[in-house]
Amino acid sequence: MRGRAGVLAAALVAGVASPVMAQDEALLGRWRTPAQNGVVAIERCGAALCAKVVDAAALRANPDQRDVRNRDPALRTRPVKGLTVLRAASGGPRVWTAGPLYDPDSGQGAATGTLTLVEPDRLAVRGCIARMLCRTQTWTRAR
């Protein structure tokens, strides 16, 4: 009996977790950003999603590029390639909340933001430093 109860519990948990995971599937993968023909990869980071820098024109010219525009001098020596630029995204199926977000091109960060799946291959990424001070970029799915 105990074995059956364990299997049933696992099936129930899988059934509850699957819709959330399926919602996140819409965002997983590589996305092109408008700045420097950049590419970020959205992937699972624990229970939420995050995005990391994969490629950009500046990285093709200098693969060892550092985060020199960061407002924190202690972080200016970290590599841009592989840098997490979006953390803790959760929600769906069309809108996810996220934060913090970071733009290595400008060195600016945002405490909160949203990701809105406008179309299957178009994502509106909005970062806000205050309720009315927001900036939105449109990312397109990289093929």
Stockholm file with secondary structure:
# STOCKHOLM 1.0

chainA/1-143         MRGRAGVLAAALVAGVASPVMAQDEALLGRWRTPAQNGVVAIERCGAALCAKVVDAAALRANPDQRDVRNRDPALRTRPVKGLTVLRAASGGPRVWTAGPLYDPDSGQGAATGTLTLVEPDRLAVRGCIARMLCRTQTWTRAR
#=GR chainA/1-143 SS CHHHHHHHHHHHHHHHHHHHHHHHHTTCEEEECSGGGCEEEEEEETTEEEEEEEECHHHHHCTTCBCTTCSSGGGTTSBSTTCEEEEEEEECSSEEEECCEEETTTTEEESEEEEEEEETTEEEEEEEEETTEEEEEEEEECC
#=GC SS_cons         CHHHHHHHHHHHHHHHHHHHHHHHHTTCEEEECSGGGCEEEEEEETTEEEEEEEECHHHHHCTTCBCTTCSSGGGTTSBSTTCEEEEEEEECSSEEEECCEEETTTTEEESEEEEEEEETTEEEEEEEEETTEEEEEEEEECC
//
